[in-house]
Amino acid sequence: MEGSLEDNLLDDGDDDEELSAQTALQNIENAWLNERFAPEILPHKSDLVDCMLQQITHMEANIRRLDRNDLRALVHRMELDRIRYVISSYLRARLEKIERYTLHILSEEDNRSPEESYLTPGELRFAREYRDNLEALFKTVALDHMPPNFREFEKNKLTVKPNLQAHVFLRANRRVTGIVLPGVLNEEIDFEQDSQHIIQYSAVAQLVKSGVVQLI
């Protein structure tokens, strides 16, 4: 995978650019897998998305300089399609979570500073518009036809939360000690580097967000 991306750069950039591109690609793939398998929405990685979109533009320009019959052009386009798929799947997974857990996510965001926000400004705007449209639809279809004392849109009763007790499959990126098992009094386990485990998400949520473990 790394060699393919390096070939796509066509030796235009310096070593730092190649390293940055390869690192960004690996990081966005890791973010994509984490977002797919984590039950909750994770802190956004818009910087990685922006980096890869810029890299795609650069790679497309390089491909256009190749002869149309050059086999490398076909291989590079296939690589670009794969990268586009990863990015679009990552963004789609986040939007699906926003739609499923709108009220819960917005409630959590209200308690975070802008620097700590899990959503991008665009995602936050989408979530608020989705909530407002959902509330308007609910009122039109149901609440307006009920007695006055039942017409309030009770967000607390309608909030759907992600199941943080769901089990996830992960790989440890480095050694971790003292992981407390949920529901087991005072029992702790350790992760050795590159070891793989199945465990409740709530026990490793912060490790996923910090990159110490990788969902697979």
C-alpha positions as CSV (number, residue, x, y, z in Angstrom):
1,M,0.0,0.0,0.0
2,E,2.7,2.4,1.0
3,G,4.7,1.6,-2.2
4,S,1.6,2.3,-4.3
5,L,1.1,5.7,-2.8
6,E,4.8,6.5,-3.2
7,D,4.6,5.6,-6.9
8,N,1.6,7.8,-7.3
9,L,3.7,10.8,-6.2
10,L,5.8,10.1,-9.3
11,D,8.9,11.3,-7.5
12,D,7.8,15.0,-7.7
13,G,8.0,15.8,-4.1
14,D,10.7,15.6,-1.5
15,D,11.0,12.8,1.1
16,D,9.1,14.8,3.7
17,E,6.1,15.1,1.3
18,E,6.1,11.4,0.6
19,L,6.3,10.6,4.3
20,S,3.5,13.0,5.0
21,A,1.3,11.6,2.3
22,Q,1.9,8.0,3.4
23,T,1.3,8.8,7.0
24,A,-1.9,10.8,6.3
25,L,-3.2,7.8,4.2
26,Q,-2.5,5.3,7.0
27,N,-4.1,7.6,9.6
28,I,-7.3,8.2,7.6
29,E,-7.6,4.5,7.1
30,N,-7.2,4.0,10.9
31,A,-9.8,6.7,11.5
32,W,-12.2,5.1,9.1
33,L,-11.9,1.6,10.8
34,N,-12.3,3.2,14.2
35,E,-15.4,5.1,13.1
36,R,-17.0,2.1,11.5
37,F,-16.5,-0.1,14.5
38,A,-16.9,2.3,17.5
39,P,-20.5,2.5,18.7
40,E,-20.2,6.3,19.4
41,I,-19.1,9.1,17.1
42,L,-15.4,9.8,17.6
43,P,-13.6,13.2,17.4
44,H,-13.5,14.3,13.8
45,K,-10.4,14.0,11.7
46,S,-11.1,16.8,9.2
47,D,-7.4,17.7,9.0
48,L,-6.7,14.2,7.6
49,V,-9.6,14.4,5.2
50,D,-8.4,17.8,3.9
51,C,-4.8,16.6,3.6
52,M,-5.9,13.6,1.5
53,L,-8.2,15.6,-0.7
54,Q,-5.3,17.9,-1.5
55,Q,-3.1,14.9,-2.1
56,I,-5.7,13.4,-4.5
57,T,-5.6,16.7,-6.5
58,H,-1.9,16.5,-6.7
59,M,-1.9,12.9,-7.7
60,E,-4.5,13.5,-10.4
61,A,-2.3,16.2,-11.9
62,N,0.6,13.8,-12.0
63,I,-1.5,11.1,-13.6
64,R,-2.5,13.4,-16.4
65,R,1.1,13.8,-17.3
66,L,1.3,10.1,-18.1
67,D,0.6,8.7,-21.5
68,R,-3.0,7.4,-21.7
69,N,-1.7,3.9,-22.6
70,D,0.8,3.8,-19.7
71,L,-0.2,0.9,-17.4
72,R,0.9,3.0,-14.4
73,A,-1.9,5.5,-15.1
74,L,-4.5,2.7,-14.7
75,V,-2.9,1.4,-11.5
76,H,-2.7,4.9,-10.0
77,R,-6.4,5.6,-10.8
78,M,-7.4,2.4,-9.1
79,E,-5.4,3.6,-6.0
80,L,-7.2,7.0,-6.2
81,D,-10.5,5.3,-6.3
82,R,-9.7,3.3,-3.2
83,I,-8.6,6.4,-1.3
84,R,-11.8,8.2,-2.4
85,Y,-13.8,5.2,-1.1
86,V,-12.1,5.3,2.3
87,I,-12.8,9.0,2.7
88,S,-16.4,8.8,1.6
89,S,-17.1,5.8,3.7
90,Y,-15.6,7.5,6.7
91,L,-17.7,10.6,6.2
92,R,-20.8,8.5,5.6
93,A,-20.3,6.5,8.8
94,R,-20.2,9.8,10.8
95,L,-23.3,11.1,9.2
96,E,-25.2,7.9,9.9
97,K,-24.3,8.2,13.6
98,I,-25.3,11.8,13.7
99,E,-28.7,10.9,12.2
100,R,-29.1,7.9,14.6
101,Y,-28.0,9.7,17.8
102,T,-28.8,13.3,17.0
103,L,-30.1,14.5,20.3
104,H,-27.5,12.6,22.3
105,I,-24.6,14.0,20.2
106,L,-25.9,17.5,20.4
107,S,-26.3,17.3,24.1
108,E,-22.7,16.1,24.5
109,E,-21.5,18.8,22.2
110,D,-23.1,21.4,24.3
111,N,-20.8,20.4,27.2
112,R,-17.6,20.7,25.1
113,S,-15.6,23.7,24.1
114,P,-15.1,24.5,20.4
115,E,-11.6,23.1,20.7
116,E,-12.9,19.8,22.2
117,S,-15.8,19.4,19.7
118,Y,-16.2,16.0,18.2
119,L,-18.0,17.4,15.2
120,T,-16.8,19.7,12.4
121,P,-18.7,23.0,12.0
122,G,-20.4,21.5,9.0
123,E,-21.4,18.4,10.9
124,L,-22.7,20.4,13.8
125,R,-24.8,22.6,11.5
126,F,-26.2,19.4,9.9
127,A,-27.0,17.9,13.2
128,R,-28.9,21.0,14.4
129,E,-30.9,21.2,11.2
130,Y,-31.7,17.5,11.3
131,R,-32.9,17.9,14.9
132,D,-35.0,20.9,14.0
133,N,-36.6,19.1,11.1
134,L,-37.2,16.0,13.2
135,E,-38.9,18.1,15.8
136,A,-41.0,19.9,13.2
137,L,-42.1,16.6,11.6
138,F,-42.9,15.0,15.0
139,K,-45.0,18.0,15.9
140,T,-46.9,18.1,12.6
141,V,-47.5,14.3,12.5
142,A,-48.3,13.7,16.2
143,L,-48.0,16.4,18.8
144,D,-50.4,18.9,17.1
145,H,-53.1,16.3,17.2
146,M,-52.8,15.5,20.9
147,P,-54.2,17.3,24.0
148,P,-52.4,20.5,24.9
149,N,-50.7,19.0,27.9
150,F,-49.1,16.3,25.7
151,R,-47.7,18.6,23.0
152,E,-44.3,19.2,24.4
153,F,-41.4,17.7,22.5
154,E,-39.6,15.8,25.3
155,K,-36.1,15.4,24.1
156,N,-35.0,13.3,27.1
157,K,-37.5,10.6,26.4
158,L,-36.7,10.5,22.7
159,T,-32.9,10.5,23.0
160,V,-31.2,7.4,21.6
161,K,-27.8,6.7,23.0
162,P,-25.0,4.5,21.5
163,N,-24.4,1.2,23.3
164,L,-21.0,1.7,24.9
165,Q,-21.2,-1.8,26.4
166,A,-21.0,-3.3,22.9
167,H,-17.9,-5.5,22.4
168,V,-15.2,-4.5,19.9
169,F,-12.2,-6.2,18.4
170,L,-9.0,-4.3,18.7
171,R,-5.2,-4.4,18.3
172,A,-2.9,-2.7,20.8
173,N,-0.5,-0.3,19.2
174,R,1.7,-0.4,22.2
175,R,1.8,-2.0,25.7
176,V,-1.0,-0.8,28.0
177,T,-1.4,-1.8,31.6
178,G,-4.2,-1.6,34.2
179,I,-7.3,-1.8,31.9
180,V,-10.3,-2.2,34.2
181,L,-12.9,-4.8,33.0
182,P,-16.4,-3.4,33.2
183,G,-18.6,-5.3,35.6
184,V,-15.8,-7.2,37.1
185,L,-14.8,-5.9,40.5
186,N,-11.2,-4.7,40.7
187,E,-10.1,-7.0,37.8
188,E,-7.5,-5.5,35.4
189,I,-5.8,-6.8,32.3
190,D,-2.8,-5.6,30.3
191,F,-2.4,-5.4,26.5
192,E,0.9,-6.3,25.0
193,Q,2.0,-4.5,21.8
194,D,0.3,-5.9,18.7
195,S,-1.9,-8.2,20.8
196,Q,-5.6,-8.5,19.8
197,H,-8.6,-8.6,22.1
198,I,-12.3,-8.6,22.2
199,I,-13.6,-6.3,25.0
200,Q,-16.4,-3.9,25.9
201,Y,-16.0,-0.6,24.2
202,S,-16.5,1.4,27.3
203,A,-13.3,-0.1,28.8
204,V,-11.1,1.2,25.9
205,A,-13.1,4.2,24.6
206,Q,-10.3,6.7,25.6
207,L,-7.6,4.4,24.3
208,V,-9.3,4.3,20.9
209,K,-9.6,8.1,20.8
210,S,-6.0,8.6,21.8
211,G,-4.7,6.1,19.2
212,V,-3.3,3.7,21.8
213,V,-5.4,0.9,20.4
214,Q,-6.9,0.4,16.9
215,L,-10.3,-1.1,16.2
216,I,-10.2,-3.8,13.5
